[in-house]
Amino acid sequence: MELDQIEAVQTNQAPSPVGPYNQAIKAGGMLFCSGQIALHPITGEMVGAGDVRLETRQVLSNLKAVLEAAHCSAERVVRTTVFLVDLADFSDVNSIYAEMFST
C-alpha cells in the first residue's frame, strides 16, 4: 500500500482528538475510527454526569459524525469495541447500540 492511499478524516461535529491521533483514517478502502468518549464536540465537556445512557448516546453521536465525514454509515461498520466500567450497564448500552447498529 502506498502512502497516498492513506487519508485522515476530520470533522468538527465530533470532539477533536486529545492526543497525537486522528478521528479516523481511510486506508485501502477501509475506515479505521479512533475510540470515542462522551465529549460534547462544541464545549469539550463530558456529557451524562455518570448516566451511561446519556454517555452512550453522545459516544454514538460522535462516531456517527466521524462516519459521515468519511462518507460512510453505521450499516457498513464491521466491528466495534466497547469498554464498560460496570458490567451492570451492559443492557442499557446494548439497547442503545442496537438502535444504531441494527441488522
Residue frames as a rotation matrix with the C-alpha (Angstrom) as fourth column:
MET 1
0.580 0.815 0.000 0.00
0.815 -0.580 0.000 0.00
0.000 0.000 -1.000 0.00
GLU 2
-0.369 -0.695 0.617 1.34
0.670 -0.659 -0.341 3.40
0.644 0.287 0.709 -0.96
LEU 3
-0.735 0.000 -0.678 1.21
0.593 -0.484 -0.643 6.31
-0.328 -0.875 0.356 1.46
ASP 4
-0.906 0.407 -0.118 -1.03
-0.420 -0.825 0.377 8.35
0.056 0.392 0.918 -0.87
GLN 5
-0.337 0.815 -0.472 -3.78
0.098 0.529 0.843 5.78
0.937 0.237 -0.258 -0.19
ILE 6
-0.301 0.183 -0.936 -3.97
0.947 0.169 -0.272 6.86
0.109 -0.969 -0.224 3.46
GLU 7
-0.382 0.284 0.880 -6.22
0.106 -0.932 0.346 9.79
0.918 0.225 0.326 4.35
ALA 8
-0.925 0.090 -0.370 -7.01
0.362 -0.095 -0.927 11.35
-0.119 -0.991 0.056 7.73
VAL 9
-0.088 0.956 0.280 -10.68
0.617 -0.168 0.768 12.08
0.782 0.240 -0.576 8.49
GLN 10
-0.887 -0.192 -0.420 -11.56
0.449 -0.569 -0.689 15.18
-0.106 -0.800 0.591 10.50
THR 11
-0.076 0.878 0.473 -14.87
0.508 -0.374 0.776 16.78
0.858 0.299 -0.417 11.44
ASN 12
-0.860 -0.156 0.486 -15.83
-0.271 -0.667 -0.694 19.49
0.432 -0.729 0.531 13.89
GLN 13
0.170 0.985 0.034 -19.07
-0.715 0.099 0.692 17.57
0.678 -0.142 0.721 14.54
ALA 14
0.768 -0.080 -0.635 -17.10
0.429 0.800 0.419 15.21
0.474 -0.594 0.649 16.81
PRO 15
0.878 -0.450 -0.162 -14.56
-0.093 -0.493 0.865 16.06
-0.470 -0.744 -0.475 19.52
SER 16
0.519 -0.805 -0.287 -11.07
-0.662 -0.166 -0.731 16.87
0.541 0.569 -0.620 18.36
PRO 17
0.481 -0.420 -0.770 -8.52
0.461 0.868 -0.185 14.23
0.746 -0.266 0.611 19.33
VAL 18
0.949 -0.150 0.277 -6.93
-0.313 -0.536 0.784 14.80
0.031 -0.831 -0.556 22.73
GLY 19
0.310 -0.885 0.347 -3.68
0.018 0.371 0.929 13.19
-0.951 -0.281 0.131 21.63
PRO 20
-0.378 -0.586 -0.717 -1.48
-0.714 -0.309 0.629 12.64
-0.590 0.749 -0.302 18.58
TYR 21
-0.735 0.235 0.636 -4.01
0.472 0.851 0.230 10.68
-0.488 0.469 -0.736 16.52
ASN 22
-0.873 0.475 -0.110 -6.88
-0.392 -0.551 0.737 11.27
0.289 0.687 0.667 14.07
GLN 23
-0.136 0.915 0.379 -10.62
-0.857 0.083 -0.509 10.81
-0.497 -0.394 0.773 14.44
ALA 24
0.686 0.275 0.673 -10.36
0.063 0.900 -0.432 8.21
-0.725 0.339 0.600 11.68
ILE 25
-0.425 -0.802 -0.421 -8.07
-0.582 -0.115 0.805 7.05
-0.694 0.587 -0.418 8.88
LYS 26
0.832 0.544 -0.105 -9.14
-0.405 0.469 -0.784 5.83
-0.378 0.695 0.611 5.45
ALA 27
-0.305 -0.948 -0.088 -6.73
-0.814 0.211 0.541 3.23
-0.494 0.237 -0.836 4.11
GLY 28
-0.971 -0.218 -0.102 -7.08
-0.237 0.793 0.561 0.70
-0.041 0.569 -0.822 1.33
GLY 29
-0.434 0.881 -0.190 -10.86
-0.201 0.111 0.973 1.06
0.878 0.461 0.129 1.06
MET 30
0.064 0.422 -0.904 -11.34
0.839 0.468 0.277 0.64
0.540 -0.777 -0.324 4.81
LEU 31
0.183 0.055 0.982 -12.07
-0.330 -0.937 0.114 3.13
0.926 -0.345 -0.153 7.57
PHE 32
-0.186 -0.327 -0.927 -10.43
0.788 0.513 -0.339 2.87
0.586 -0.794 0.162 10.99
CYS 33
0.456 0.461 0.761 -12.12
-0.086 -0.829 0.553 5.04
0.886 -0.317 -0.339 13.62
SER 34
-0.740 -0.666 0.092 -10.45
-0.082 -0.046 -0.996 6.07
0.667 -0.744 -0.020 16.84
GLY 35
-0.421 0.565 -0.710 -12.21
0.880 0.445 -0.167 5.43
0.221 -0.695 -0.684 20.12
GLN 36
-0.244 0.448 0.860 -14.78
-0.052 -0.892 0.450 7.89
0.968 0.065 0.241 21.34
ILE 37
-0.733 0.181 -0.656 -15.76
0.679 0.129 -0.723 9.06
-0.046 -0.975 -0.217 24.79
ALA 38
0.204 0.978 0.042 -18.77
0.977 -0.206 0.055 11.14
0.062 0.030 -0.998 25.81
LEU 39
-0.622 -0.442 -0.646 -17.26
0.452 -0.877 0.165 14.54
-0.639 -0.189 0.746 25.00
HIS 40
0.623 0.777 -0.089 -19.51
0.442 -0.443 -0.780 17.19
-0.645 0.447 -0.619 23.51
PRO 41
0.137 -0.655 0.743 -17.89
0.990 0.071 -0.120 18.33
0.026 0.752 0.658 20.24
ILE 42
0.410 0.060 0.910 -18.52
0.308 -0.948 -0.076 22.04
0.859 0.311 -0.407 20.79
THR 43
0.811 0.007 0.584 -17.95
-0.477 -0.569 0.669 22.51
0.337 -0.822 -0.459 24.52
GLY 44
-0.172 -0.899 -0.402 -15.39
-0.383 0.438 -0.814 19.76
0.908 0.014 -0.419 25.05
GLU 45
-0.352 0.142 0.925 -17.23
-0.933 0.020 -0.358 18.86
-0.069 -0.990 0.126 28.26
MET 46
-0.993 0.084 -0.083 -18.14
0.086 0.996 -0.022 15.32
0.080 -0.028 -0.996 29.30
VAL 47
-0.306 0.952 -0.005 -21.83
-0.757 -0.240 0.607 14.56
0.577 0.190 0.795 28.76
GLY 48
0.120 0.554 -0.824 -24.03
-0.035 0.832 0.554 12.49
0.992 -0.038 0.119 31.03
ALA 49
-0.120 -0.235 0.964 -22.55
-0.902 -0.379 -0.205 13.03
0.414 -0.895 -0.167 34.50
GLY 50
-0.795 -0.304 0.525 -22.28
-0.526 0.777 -0.346 9.28
-0.303 -0.551 -0.778 35.02
ASP 51
0.294 0.924 0.243 -25.56
-0.474 0.361 -0.803 8.37
-0.830 0.121 0.544 33.27
VAL 52
-0.545 -0.642 0.539 -24.40
0.073 0.605 0.793 5.56
-0.835 0.472 -0.283 30.99
ARG 53
0.207 0.692 0.692 -27.36
0.852 0.219 -0.475 6.00
-0.481 0.688 -0.544 28.65
LEU 54
0.927 0.101 -0.360 -26.58
-0.023 -0.945 -0.326 9.68
-0.374 0.310 -0.874 28.01
GLU 55
0.039 -0.993 -0.112 -22.88
-0.536 -0.115 0.836 8.91
-0.843 0.027 -0.537 27.70
THR 56
-0.376 -0.141 0.916 -23.55
0.483 0.813 0.324 6.12
-0.790 0.564 -0.238 25.20
ARG 57
0.648 0.677 0.349 -25.77
0.675 -0.297 -0.676 8.35
-0.354 0.673 -0.649 23.09
GLN 58
0.744 -0.434 -0.508 -23.04
-0.447 -0.888 0.105 11.01
-0.497 0.149 -0.855 22.97
VAL 59
-0.299 -0.878 0.374 -20.37
-0.249 0.450 0.857 8.46
-0.921 0.163 -0.353 22.03
LEU 60
-0.165 0.300 0.940 -22.54
0.784 0.618 -0.060 7.15
-0.598 0.727 -0.337 19.20
SER 61
0.885 0.439 -0.159 -23.36
0.287 -0.781 -0.555 10.68
-0.368 0.445 -0.817 18.06
ASN 62
0.300 -0.873 -0.384 -19.63
-0.625 -0.485 0.612 11.39
-0.720 0.057 -0.691 17.87
LEU 63
-0.495 -0.484 0.722 -18.98
0.136 0.777 0.614 8.17
-0.858 0.402 -0.319 15.99
LYS 64
0.355 0.716 0.601 -21.82
0.782 0.124 -0.611 8.87
-0.512 0.687 -0.516 13.56
ALA 65
0.851 -0.077 -0.520 -20.32
-0.221 -0.950 -0.221 12.30
-0.477 0.303 -0.825 12.81
VAL 66
-0.194 -0.981 -0.025 -16.94
-0.566 0.091 0.820 10.74
-0.801 0.173 -0.572 12.05
LEU 67
-0.334 0.152 0.930 -18.53
0.564 0.823 0.068 8.10
-0.755 0.548 -0.361 9.82
GLU 68
0.712 0.688 0.138 -20.46
0.547 -0.422 -0.723 10.79
-0.439 0.590 -0.677 7.94
ALA 69
0.535 -0.600 -0.594 -17.30
-0.552 -0.781 0.292 12.88
-0.639 0.172 -0.749 7.47
ALA 70
-0.589 -0.769 0.249 -15.76
-0.370 0.531 0.762 9.79
-0.718 0.356 -0.597 5.84
HIS 71
-0.213 0.635 -0.742 -18.86
-0.967 -0.026 0.255 9.30
0.143 0.772 0.619 3.64
CYS 72
-0.802 -0.037 -0.597 -19.72
0.026 0.995 -0.097 6.13
0.597 -0.093 -0.797 5.50
SER 73
0.069 0.869 0.490 -22.57
-0.800 -0.245 0.547 4.95
0.596 -0.430 0.678 7.73
ALA 74
-0.180 -0.075 0.981 -23.31
-0.882 0.454 -0.127 2.59
-0.436 -0.888 -0.148 10.61
GLU 75
0.820 0.565 0.089 -24.62
-0.453 0.736 -0.503 -0.01
-0.349 0.372 0.860 8.15
ARG 76
0.668 -0.633 -0.390 -21.06
-0.231 0.322 -0.918 -0.52
0.707 0.704 0.069 6.91
VAL 77
0.051 -0.646 0.762 -19.46
-0.991 -0.127 -0.041 -0.94
0.123 -0.753 -0.647 10.35
VAL 78
0.155 -0.113 -0.981 -17.93
-0.259 0.954 -0.150 -4.39
0.953 0.277 0.119 10.72
ARG 79
0.040 -0.267 -0.963 -16.66
0.809 0.574 -0.125 -4.30
0.587 -0.774 0.239 14.30
THR 80
0.362 -0.006 0.932 -16.84
-0.429 -0.889 0.161 -2.19
0.828 -0.458 -0.324 17.44
THR 81
-0.367 -0.437 -0.821 -15.27
0.640 0.522 -0.564 -2.48
0.675 -0.733 0.088 20.87
VAL 82
0.443 0.569 0.693 -17.00
-0.236 -0.672 0.702 -1.21
0.865 -0.474 -0.163 24.00
PHE 83
-0.657 -0.621 -0.427 -15.33
0.347 0.254 -0.903 -0.75
0.669 -0.741 0.049 27.36
LEU 84
0.464 0.849 0.252 -17.67
-0.010 -0.280 0.960 -0.69
0.886 -0.448 -0.121 30.35
VAL 85
-0.512 -0.560 0.651 -16.70
-0.646 -0.249 -0.722 0.32
0.566 -0.790 -0.234 33.87
ASP 86
-0.529 0.451 0.719 -19.67
-0.591 0.412 -0.694 -1.59
-0.609 -0.792 0.049 35.29
LEU 87
-0.991 0.116 -0.064 -20.96
0.037 0.710 0.703 -4.73
0.127 0.695 -0.708 33.57
ALA 88
-0.400 0.898 -0.184 -24.37
0.640 0.130 -0.758 -3.98
-0.656 -0.421 -0.626 35.10
ASP 89
-0.103 0.311 -0.945 -24.62
-0.415 -0.877 -0.243 -1.24
-0.904 0.367 0.219 32.43
PHE 90
-0.884 -0.368 0.288 -24.40
0.068 0.508 0.859 -3.78
-0.463 0.778 -0.424 29.60
SER 91
-0.245 0.877 0.414 -28.14
0.900 0.365 -0.239 -3.99
-0.361 0.314 -0.878 28.96
ASP 92
0.549 0.438 -0.712 -28.58
0.240 -0.898 -0.368 -0.21
-0.801 0.031 -0.598 28.73
VAL 93
-0.239 -0.741 -0.628 -25.57
-0.537 -0.437 0.721 0.24
-0.809 0.510 -0.293 26.47
ASN 94
-0.837 -0.087 0.540 -26.52
0.293 0.763 0.577 -2.73
-0.462 0.641 -0.613 24.30
SER 95
0.132 0.968 0.213 -30.06
0.833 0.008 -0.554 -1.45
-0.538 0.250 -0.805 23.74
ILE 96
0.552 0.006 -0.834 -28.74
-0.211 -0.966 -0.147 1.95
-0.806 0.257 -0.533 22.61
TYR 97
-0.586 -0.799 -0.137 -26.12
-0.422 0.156 0.893 0.31
-0.692 0.581 -0.428 20.35
ALA 98
-0.498 0.463 0.734 -28.90
0.668 0.744 -0.016 -1.75
-0.553 0.483 -0.679 18.79
GLU 99
0.558 0.711 -0.428 -30.60
0.291 -0.651 -0.702 1.49
-0.777 0.267 -0.570 17.72
MET 100
0.328 -0.528 -0.783 -27.55
-0.749 -0.651 0.125 2.44
-0.576 0.546 -0.609 15.64
PHE 101
-0.627 -0.715 -0.308 -26.23
-0.769 0.507 0.390 -0.97
-0.123 0.481 -0.868 14.64
SER 102
0.176 0.741 0.648 -29.37
-0.404 0.654 -0.640 -2.96
-0.898 -0.149 0.414 13.90
THR 103
-0.851 -0.501 0.155 -29.17
-0.103 0.450 0.887 -5.54
-0.514 0.739 -0.435 11.12
